[in-house]
Amino acid sequence: MRSRSLSLNLAAAAIVLIAHLAAAQPTHSLTADQAPTAALFSPSQNHEPVISLDGMWRFSAGDDPQFASPTFDDSAWPLIRSDQSWTSQGYKDQNGFAWYRFRALPPSTEKSLALLLPAILTDYEVFANGVKIGGFGQMPPHGSLRFNQPLLFPVPPVPTSATIQFAIRVWHHPIFATYLGGGPRYAGARLGEVSLLEQRIHLLQADRLTGVVSFYAVGILNAVISITVFGLFFFRRSETEYFWFAVALLANALQSALAITDFLLRFPLGIHDFLSEVIGVIGITASLLFFSRVLEWRRTLIWKVVLIIAVLDPLNVLLFVFRWTSPATSTTLRILFELPIDIYIVVLLCRHALAGNRSARLLFAPAILSYGTAILGGALLLFFQLGWTIKAVMAINRWSVTETPFPVSLQVFVQLIFVVALLAFLIRRFASSRAQEERLTADLAAARTIQQVLIPESAPSISNLHIDFAYHPAQEVGGDFYQILPLPSSSSDHQPDILIILGDVAGKGLPAAMTVSLLIGALRSIVEITSSPAEILAGLNRRLLGRGFGFTTCLALRISASGSLILANAGHLAPYLNGHELSLLPAVPLGLDANADYAEQIFQLVHKDRLTLLTDGVPEAGPGRELFGFDRTTALSSSPAPAIADAALRFGQSDDITVISIVFA
């Protein structure tokens, strides 16, 4: 009810407001004779003071200062179109100087005038009534090697109804004569008020800028993705495919930046082409190394040859920069130097895809699209250089996928697909590697847990023997192993004997840890049957044969309470007794020979003798060329086991380190 009253009050207020507004309006109207005259617009009063100069201009080859004079009689000169090069109008291979002349009646003499000229090859000077009003580039002998864009030149004031005689002195660089036609490249010459032509120049520049929007967008995308992939490489330094792909993307981004910079600043043609070729070589080299890494290509002689050819490609630019050849010849050579590496990548990718390589199949479609387009574009451009094709297909990068809201060339579109597809491939590869790494970490953790159970943490208490040891795997799990097991007494005092097994499995990490688990499990079974060191080694040898675990060096010792030492060796480092290496019989490691014979040797320990056993991780310690060595090992062999291991660790661990020290009391 309250809201209904509020609505009624608002409606009443609105009616009052409308009434006041109506009262405020004038109530009288104009009579017919008081009505204003309708607005009238006409070409004579409202036209813009700009006229087109496109049409037929007088033309003459050669050079004479008199050609600029307004009084010069050019009636004998032929007329040619002003929106096409003279090459396409019967003056093929014409280079050097040529002149254009035409007259124009100014559209206005009340305001400042200017002359707008389209791009003209190569260098030129402009004269109005014999007075030079501007130009582009330099005349010989310092002619420039760069293309120009539409330019605006101020025109001196002229009397009312007076015509202006314009003359354009053009110098076409000889090296372009057989490659690009001289003179104007397209229509667009205008004469008119300065402010209007300045607006037109700005519109032309804005229109041209839309042509590089796609390059700008793809360049930014390449740069961002390149930084992202560099980040992936930072987390996986060993997987260099991320680095090479990031370099290739960075090269693409630099190419886009160069194209945009050249569009705005207009580099000399030689500098632009040389920089473009150098960046291109970096990109294609990185691409080859990327595919070689991902698809595990061998660096064969052909691989090296195509890479060297591509690296030499930028030198072809210098051929026309120093005017040794024409741009056409230089371009032809550059194409011939670039195509082999593109073809090589496509051929090898096809071969590996047909062979069932999963990565090759995933990369096949985007790579064939990208490199196939490059090969097609290079071939069409090569045909154009040789005069075997029409202009409509002389360069594939002129084909556009769309024109609105801005042009997107086929080259840019294909590159975009290629980059996105390869980014998806690398993300998938990174995720797969990460999952595999997590599985490996879990496996290593499980193996470490098992190994901690298998490797004794303390030695059994045996009278007359003091045992200490040190164990330092090089990775999370190791290939060194040892066992210290009590055995039934073999002496008259009924004190138990002790069995010591020390071994070193070839390799490191999880595979070595799996072999250690196998050997310790086998050892526990064998010891229940025999306590002979030689028979124990023979039994372990039989367990390893044919399992593909490689070989293992091993040392087996049985020590009695009376100091009797029975020892058998399977290719392991000899023990040290009181600082001297024991002389042992030669024997092959475990897992190599089914007929291996392991002999036993007997030694007698006396009071305070120290017996030191160790693996090769001690003498081979060292991060560089210098190793810890046997001299240092021998010098320290009478020290406790932890002291020997710590010395090797400080020198630089490169392998598993295990040391066992036995002192006979």
C-alpha positions in Angstrom: 0.0 0.0 0.0 2.8 2.3 0.8 4.6 1.6 -2.5 1.3 2.3 -4.4 1.0 5.8 -2.8 4.6 6.5 -3.7 3.9 5.6 -7.3 0.9 7.9 -7.5 2.9 10.8 -6.0 5.7 10.3 -8.6 3.2 10.2 -11.4 1.6 13.4 -10.2 5.0 15.1 -10.0 5.9 14.0 -13.5 2.6 15.5 -14.9 3.4 18.8 -13.2 7.0 18.8 -14.6 5.8 18.1 -18.2 3.3 21.0 -17.9 6.0 23.4 -16.8 8.2 22.3 -19.7 5.4 22.8 -22.2 4.7 26.2 -20.8 8.4 27.2 -21.2 8.4 26.4 -25.0 7.6 29.2 -27.5 4.0 29.0 -28.7 4.4 30.9 -32.0 5.5 29.3 -35.3 7.2 30.8 -38.4 5.0 31.8 -41.3 5.8 30.7 -44.9 7.6 33.9 -45.8 9.7 33.7 -42.7 11.1 30.2 -43.3 14.9 30.0 -44.0 16.2 29.0 -47.4 17.0 25.3 -47.6 20.8 24.4 -47.3 22.4 24.2 -50.7 25.7 22.4 -51.4 27.6 22.5 -54.8 30.8 21.2 -56.2 32.0 24.7 -57.0 31.5 25.9 -53.4 32.1 22.9 -51.2 34.7 20.7 -53.0 37.9 19.9 -51.3 40.9 21.6 -52.9 42.6 18.4 -54.0 43.1 16.9 -57.5 44.3 13.6 -58.6 47.4 13.5 -60.8 47.0 9.9 -61.8 47.0 9.5 -65.6 49.4 10.0 -68.5 52.8 11.6 -67.8 55.5 12.6 -70.2 58.5 10.3 -70.0 62.1 10.3 -71.3 65.2 8.3 -70.4 68.5 10.1 -69.9 69.4 13.1 -67.9 69.6 16.8 -68.7 69.2 19.7 -66.2 67.0 21.5 -68.9 64.3 18.8 -68.3 63.4 20.6 -65.1 62.7 24.0 -66.8 59.1 25.0 -67.2 60.0 26.3 -70.7 61.4 23.0 -71.9 59.4 21.6 -74.8 58.5 18.0 -73.9 55.9 17.5 -76.6 58.0 14.9 -78.3 58.2 12.8 -75.2 56.0 9.7 -75.1 53.1 9.4 -72.6 53.1 6.6 -70.1 50.9 5.7 -67.2 51.8 7.2 -63.8 50.5 4.2 -61.8 52.8 1.6 -63.3 56.6 1.3 -63.6 58.2 2.2 -66.8 59.5 -1.4 -67.0 56.0 -2.7 -67.6 55.4 -0.1 -70.3 58.1 -1.1 -72.8 61.2 0.1 -71.0 62.5 -3.2 -69.8 65.9 -3.2 -68.1 66.0 0.6 -68.1 68.2 1.8 -65.4 70.0 5.0 -64.5 68.3 8.4 -65.1 64.8 9.0 -66.4 62.4 12.0 -66.2 58.7 12.5 -65.8 56.9 15.8 -66.7 53.3 16.9 -66.3 51.4 20.1 -65.7 48.7 20.8 -63.2 46.2 23.6 -62.5 46.2 24.2 -58.7 42.8 23.5 -57.1 43.3 26.5 -54.9 45.7 29.4 -54.7 44.3 30.8 -51.4 45.9 28.2 -49.2 49.3 26.5 -49.1 49.7 23.7 -51.6 51.6 20.4 -51.4 52.4 17.5 -53.8 51.8 14.0 -52.7 53.8 11.3 -54.6 53.5 7.5 -54.2 56.6 5.3 -53.8 59.0 5.8 -56.7 62.0 3.5 -57.4 64.7 4.2 -56.6 65.9 7.7 -55.8 64.3 10.9 -57.2 64.2 14.7 -57.1 61.0 16.8 -57.6 60.9 20.2 -59.3 58.0 22.7 -59.5 58.4 25.4 -62.2 62.2 24.6 -62.3 62.7 24.9 -58.5 63.6 21.8 -56.6 61.1 21.2 -53.8 62.3 17.9 -52.4 63.3 14.3 -53.1 64.2 11.0 -51.7 67.6 9.2 -51.3 70.7 10.2 -53.0 71.8 10.7 -56.6 74.8 8.8 -58.0 77.4 7.9 -57.1 75.8 7.4 -53.7 72.5 5.9 -54.7 70.5 4.2 -51.9 69.3 0.7 -51.6 66.0 1.1 -49.9 62.4 1.5 -50.8 60.4 4.7 -50.1 56.8 5.3 -49.2 54.4 8.1 -50.2 55.9 11.5 -49.4 54.6 15.0 -49.2 56.4 18.0 -50.8 55.4 21.7 -50.3 54.7 23.6 -53.5 55.6 27.3 -53.8 52.7 29.8 -54.3 51.6 30.5 -57.8 49.4 33.2 -59.4 45.7 32.6 -59.8 44.9 30.4 -62.8 48.5 29.7 -63.5 49.6 26.1 -64.2 52.5 24.4 -62.4 55.1 22.5 -64.4 56.2 19.5 -62.4 59.3 17.5 -63.3 60.6 14.3 -61.5 64.2 13.2 -62.0 64.4 9.5 -61.2 67.6 7.4 -60.8 66.9 3.7 -60.8 69.6 1.6 -59.2 71.2 -0.7 -61.9 71.1 -3.8 -59.6 67.3 -3.4 -59.5 66.8 -3.0 -63.2 66.1 -6.7 -64.0 64.3 -7.2 -60.7 62.0 -4.3 -60.0 60.7 -1.7 -62.4 61.6 1.9 -62.1 59.4 4.9 -61.4 56.1 5.0 -59.6 54.9 1.7 -58.1 51.2 2.5 -57.9 48.7 5.3 -58.2 48.1 8.0 -55.6 49.7 11.2 -56.8 47.8 14.3 -55.6 48.0 18.1 -55.6 46.1 20.1 -53.1 45.8 21.9 -49.8 48.6 20.9 -47.4 46.3 20.1 -44.4 44.1 17.8 -46.5 47.1 15.9 -48.0 48.6 15.6 -44.5 45.4 14.0 -43.4 45.6 11.7 -46.4 49.2 10.8 -45.6 48.2 9.9 -42.0 45.3 7.8 -43.4 47.7 6.0 -45.8 50.1 5.3 -42.9 47.3 4.0 -40.7 46.1 1.8 -43.5 49.7 0.5 -43.9 50.0 -0.1 -40.2 47.1 -2.5 -40.3 49.3 -4.7 -42.6 51.7 -5.3 -39.7 49.2 -5.8 -36.9 49.3 -9.6 -37.4 53.1 -9.5 -37.3 53.0 -7.5 -34.2 50.5 -9.9 -32.5 52.4 -13.0 -33.6 55.7 -11.4 -32.5 54.3 -10.7 -29.0 52.9 -14.2 -28.8 56.3 -15.7 -29.8 58.1 -13.6 -27.3 55.7 -14.6 -24.4 55.8 -18.3 -25.3 59.6 -18.1 -25.7 59.9 -16.8 -22.1 57.5 -19.5 -20.9 59.5 -22.3 -22.6 62.8 -20.9 -21.3 61.1 -21.3 -17.8 60.4 -24.9 -18.6 64.1 -25.4 -19.6 65.2 -23.8 -16.3 63.4 -26.6 -14.5 64.8 -29.3 -16.8 68.3 -28.3 -17.8 69.0 -31.7 -19.2 66.1 -31.6 -21.7 67.6 -29.2 -24.2 64.6 -29.4 -26.6 62.9 -26.7 -24.5 66.0 -24.4 -24.9 66.1 -24.9 -28.7 62.4 -24.4 -29.1 62.6 -21.2 -27.0 65.4 -19.9 -29.2 63.4 -20.7 -32.4 60.5 -18.7 -31.0 62.7 -15.9 -30.0 64.1 -15.7 -33.5 60.5 -15.6 -34.9 59.8 -12.7 -32.5 62.9 -10.9 -33.6 61.8 -11.3 -37.2 58.5 -9.7 -36.5 60.2 -6.9 -34.6 62.5 -6.4 -37.5 59.6 -6.3 -40.0 57.8 -3.7 -37.9 60.9 -1.6 -37.3 61.8 -1.6 -41.0 58.2 -0.6 -41.7 58.5 2.4 -39.5 62.1 3.4 -40.0 62.9 2.0 -43.5 66.3 0.5 -43.1 68.6 0.3 -46.1 67.7 -2.8 -48.0 71.1 -4.5 -47.4 71.0 -4.1 -43.6 67.4 -5.3 -43.4 68.0 -8.4 -45.5 71.3 -9.3 -43.7 69.7 -9.0 -40.3 66.7 -10.9 -41.5 68.9 -13.7 -42.8 71.0 -13.9 -39.7 67.9 -14.2 -37.5 66.5 -16.7 -39.9 69.6 -18.9 -39.7 69.4 -18.8 -35.9 65.8 -19.8 -36.0 66.2 -22.7 -38.5 69.3 -24.0 -36.7 67.4 -24.0 -33.4 64.5 -25.8 -35.2 66.8 -28.5 -36.5 68.4 -29.0 -33.1 64.9 -29.1 -31.5 63.7 -31.8 -33.9 67.0 -33.7 -33.6 66.6 -33.8 -29.8 62.9 -34.7 -29.7 63.1 -37.3 -32.4 66.6 -38.5 -31.5 68.1 -37.9 -35.0 71.7 -38.8 -35.5 74.0 -36.0 -36.6 75.0 -37.6 -39.9 77.1 -36.1 -42.6 74.0 -34.9 -44.4 72.7 -33.3 -41.2 76.0 -31.4 -40.9 76.0 -30.4 -44.6 72.5 -28.9 -44.6 73.3 -27.1 -41.4 76.5 -25.6 -42.8 74.6 -24.5 -46.0 72.0 -22.8 -44.0 74.6 -21.0 -41.8 76.3 -19.6 -44.9 73.0 -18.2 -46.2 73.5 -14.6 -44.9 76.6 -14.2 -47.0 74.5 -14.2 -50.1 73.0 -10.8 -49.1 76.5 -9.3 -49.3 76.6 -10.2 -53.0 74.2 -7.4 -53.9 75.1 -5.1 -51.0 78.6 -4.8 -52.5 76.9 -4.8 -55.9 78.6 -8.0 -57.1 75.3 -9.5 -58.3 71.8 -8.4 -58.8 69.1 -8.8 -56.1 67.5 -11.5 -58.3 70.7 -13.6 -58.2 71.2 -13.0 -54.5 67.6 -13.9 -53.8 67.9 -17.1 -55.9 71.0 -18.2 -54.0 69.4 -17.4 -50.6 66.4 -19.6 -51.6 68.7 -22.5 -52.7 70.6 -22.2 -49.4 67.4 -22.2 -47.3 65.4 -24.9 -49.0 67.7 -27.9 -48.2 67.3 -27.7 -44.4 63.5 -27.3 -44.7 63.3 -30.3 -47.0 65.6 -32.3 -44.7 63.4 -31.7 -41.7 60.2 -32.7 -43.6 61.8 -35.9 -45.1 63.2 -37.1 -41.7 59.9 -36.2 -40.0 58.0 -38.3 -42.6 60.4 -41.2 -42.2 60.1 -41.3 -38.4 56.3 -40.9 -38.5 56.0 -43.8 -40.9 58.3 -45.8 -38.7 55.9 -45.4 -35.8 57.6 -42.7 -33.8 54.9 -41.2 -31.5 56.5 -37.8 -31.2 57.0 -37.6 -35.0 53.3 -38.4 -35.5 52.3 -35.7 -33.1 54.5 -33.2 -34.8 53.7 -34.3 -38.3 50.7 -32.1 -39.2 51.9 -28.7 -37.8 55.5 -29.3 -39.0 54.4 -30.3 -42.5 52.1 -27.3 -42.7 54.8 -24.9 -41.6 57.8 -26.2 -43.5 55.7 -27.3 -46.4 54.4 -23.7 -46.8 58.0 -22.4 -46.5 59.1 -24.9 -49.2 56.2 -23.9 -51.5 56.8 -20.2 -50.9 60.5 -20.6 -51.7 59.8 -22.6 -54.8 57.3 -20.0 -56.1 59.7 -17.2 -55.4 62.5 -19.1 -57.1 60.3 -19.7 -60.2 59.6 -16.0 -60.3 63.3 -15.1 -60.2 63.7 -17.5 -63.2 60.7 -16.0 -65.0 58.7 -19.2 -64.8 55.6 -18.0 -63.0 53.2 -15.1 -62.9 53.3 -12.3 -60.4 50.1 -13.5 -58.6 52.0 -16.4 -57.0 55.5 -15.0 -56.9 55.5 -14.9 -53.1 53.3 -17.0 -50.8 53.6 -14.5 -48.1 51.3 -12.2 -50.1 48.4 -14.7 -49.8 46.0 -13.6 -47.1 43.7 -15.8 -45.0 41.5 -12.8 -44.0 41.4 -9.1 -44.7 39.2 -7.9 -41.8 39.5 -6.5 -39.2 43.1 -6.5 -40.4 45.1 -8.6 -43.0 46.4 -11.9 -41.8 48.8 -13.5 -44.3 49.0 -17.2 -44.9 52.6 -17.1 -43.6 51.5 -15.6 -40.2 48.5 -17.9 -39.9 50.6 -21.0 -40.5 53.2 -19.8 -38.0 50.5 -19.3 -35.4 49.2 -22.8 -35.8 52.7 -24.2 -35.7 53.7 -22.4 -32.5 50.5 -23.2 -30.7 50.7 -26.9 -31.8 54.3 -27.2 -30.7 53.6 -25.5 -27.4 50.8 -28.0 -26.7 53.3 -30.8 -27.6 55.9 -29.5 -25.2 53.4 -29.0 -22.4 52.2 -32.6 -22.9 55.9 -33.7 -23.0 56.6 -31.7 -19.8 53.6 -33.2 -18.0 54.6 -36.7 -19.1 58.2 -36.2 -17.9 56.9 -34.8 -14.7 54.6 -37.8 -14.1 57.5 -40.2 -15.0 59.7 -38.3 -12.6 57.2 -38.6 -9.8 56.9 -42.4 -10.5 60.7 -42.7 -10.4 60.9 -40.7 -7.2 58.3 -43.0 -5.7 60.3 -46.0 -6.9 63.5 -44.6 -5.5 61.9 -43.9 -2.2 60.6 -47.5 -2.1 64.0 -48.8 -3.1 65.7 -46.6 -0.5 63.4 -48.0 2.2 64.2 -51.6 1.1 67.9 -50.9 1.0 67.9 -49.4 4.4 66.4 -52.6 5.7 69.0 -54.7 3.7 72.1 -52.7 4.6 73.0 -53.2 8.3 73.1 -50.1 10.5 75.3 -51.7 13.1 77.7 -54.6 13.3 77.1 -57.6 15.4 79.1 -57.9 18.6 81.9 -60.4 18.2 84.6 -60.9 20.8 88.2 -60.2 19.6 86.8 -58.1 16.7 86.0 -54.4 16.5 84.2 -53.5 13.3 83.2 -50.0 12.1 82.0 -49.0 8.7 80.8 -46.0 6.5 78.3 -46.1 3.7 77.6 -43.1 1.4 75.6 -43.8 -1.8 76.2 -41.3 -4.6 72.5 -41.1 -5.3 69.3 -41.7 -3.3 70.0 -45.5 -3.6 73.4 -47.1 -4.3 75.1 -50.0 -6.0 77.4 -50.8 -3.1 76.3 -53.4 -0.6 77.7 -55.2 2.4 76.6 -57.8 4.9 78.1 -58.7 8.3 76.6 -62.0 9.4 77.5 -64.3 12.4 78.3 -67.9 11.6 78.7 -71.1 13.7 82.1 -71.3 15.4 85.0 -73.1 13.5 87.4 -72.8 16.5 87.8 -74.8 19.7 86.7 -71.9 21.9 83.2 -72.1 20.4 83.2 -68.3 19.7 81.1 -67.6 16.6 82.8 -66.8 13.3 81.8 -63.7 11.2 81.0 -63.5 7.5 81.6 -60.2 5.7 80.5 -59.6 2.2 81.3 -56.4 0.4 80.2 -55.8 -3.2 79.9 -53.1 -5.9 77.3 -53.4 -8.6 78.1 -51.8 -11.9 76.1 -48.7 -12.4 74.2 -46.4 -10.0 70.7 -45.5 -9.0 67.6 -47.7 -9.2 68.9 -50.4 -11.6 71.9 -51.0 -9.3 69.7 -51.0 -6.2 67.5 -53.7 -7.8 70.6 -55.8 -8.3 71.7 -55.2 -4.7 68.3 -56.5 -3.5 68.6 -59.6 -5.7 72.1 -60.3 -4.4 71.3 -59.9 -0.7 68.3 -62.0 -1.0 70.3 -64.7 -2.8 73.1 -64.4 -0.2 70.7 -65.0 2.7 69.6 -68.2 1.0 73.1 -69.4 0.1 74.5 -68.8 3.6 71.9 -71.3 5.0 73.5 -74.0 2.8 77.2 -73.1 3.0 79.6 -70.8 4.8 82.5 -71.2 2.4 83.4 -67.8 0.8 84.3 -69.4 -2.5 81.0 -71.3 -2.7 79.0 -68.2 -1.7 80.6 -66.3 -4.6 79.9 -69.2 -7.0 76.2 -69.2 -5.9 75.9 -65.4 -6.3 77.4 -65.8 -9.8 74.8 -68.3 -10.8 72.0 -66.0 -9.6 73.3 -63.1 -11.8 73.9 -65.0 -15.0 71.4 -64.4 -17.8 69.4 -61.7 -15.9 70.8 -58.7 -17.7 72.0 -57.0 -14.6 75.6 -56.5 -15.7 78.4 -57.5 -13.5 79.3 -57.1 -9.8 82.6 -57.2 -8.0 82.5 -58.9 -4.6 84.7 -59.8 -1.7 83.7 -62.6 0.8 85.6 -63.1 4.1 85.1 -65.5 7.0 87.0 -64.5 10.2 87.2 -66.8 13.2 87.6 -65.7 16.8 91.2 -67.0 16.6 92.0 -64.6 13.8 91.9 -67.1 10.9 90.9 -65.3 7.7 89.5 -67.2 4.7 89.0 -64.9 1.7 87.6 -65.3 -1.8 87.5 -62.5 -4.4 85.4 -61.8 -7.5 87.2 -58.9 -9.2 87.0 -56.6 -6.2 89.6 -54.2 -4.8 92.1 -56.1 -2.5 91.8 -55.3 1.2 94.5 -53.5 3.1 96.2 -55.1 6.1 98.0 -52.7 8.4 98.3 -50.2 5.5 99.5 -52.7 2.9 97.5 -54.1 0.1 97.0 -57.9 0.2 98.0 -59.9 -2.8 94.9 -61.8 -4.1 94.4 -64.3 -6.9 92.8 -62.8 -10.0 89.1 -63.6 -10.6 86.4 -62.4 -12.9 83.4 -60.4 -11.4 80.1 -62.0 -10.8 77.6 -62.4 -13.6 80.1 -62.7 -16.5 81.2 -66.3 -16.7 79.2 -69.4 -15.8 82.5 -71.4 -15.4 84.2 -68.8 -13.2 86.3 -70.4 -10.4 86.6 -68.5 -7.2 89.6 -69.7 -5.1 90.0 -69.2 -1.3 93.1 -67.8 0.3 93.9 -68.1 4.0 95.5 -65.4 6.2 96.2 -65.1 9.9 95.4 -62.0 11.9 97.3 -61.2 15.0 96.8 -58.8 17.9 96.0 -55.2 16.8 95.9 -56.0 13.0 93.6 -53.7 11.1 91.9 -55.0 7.9 90.3 -52.4 5.7 87.8 -53.2 2.9 86.6 -50.6 0.5 84.9 -50.0 -2.8 86.3 -48.1 -5.8 84.3 -45.0 -4.8 87.2 -44.1 -2.5 90.2 -44.1 -5.0 87.9 -42.7 -7.8 86.7 -39.8 -5.8 87.2 -36.4 -7.4 85.1 -33.9 -9.4 87.6 -33.3 -12.1 90.6 -34.9 -13.8 92.5 -35.4 -10.5 91.3 -38.5 -8.5 91.7 -39.3 -4.9 93.9 -42.2 -6.1 95.4 -45.3 -4.6 98.4 -43.5 -3.0 96.0 -41.4 -0.8 93.9 -44.5 -0.2 96.9 -46.6 0.9 98.1 -43.8 3.2 94.7 -43.7 4.9 94.0 -47.4 4.9 95.1 -47.8 8.6 92.5 -45.1 9.7 89.0 -45.9 10.9 86.4 -46.4 8.3 84.6 -43.0 8.8 87.8 -41.1 8.5 88.6 -42.7 5.2 85.1 -42.1 3.8 85.1 -38.5 5.0 88.4 -37.8 3.3 87.1 -39.2 0.0 83.8 -37.2 0.4 85.7 -33.9 0.9 87.8 -34.6 -2.2 84.6 -35.0 -4.3 82.2 -37.9 -4.4 81.5 -39.4 -7.9 80.5 -43.0 -6.9 79.1 -44.9 -4.0 81.6 -45.0 -1.1 81.7 -47.9 1.3 84.5 -48.6 3.8 84.7 -51.5 6.4 87.4 -51.6 9.0 88.1 -54.7 11.2 90.5 -54.5 14.1 91.5 -57.9 15.6 91.8 -57.5 19.4 
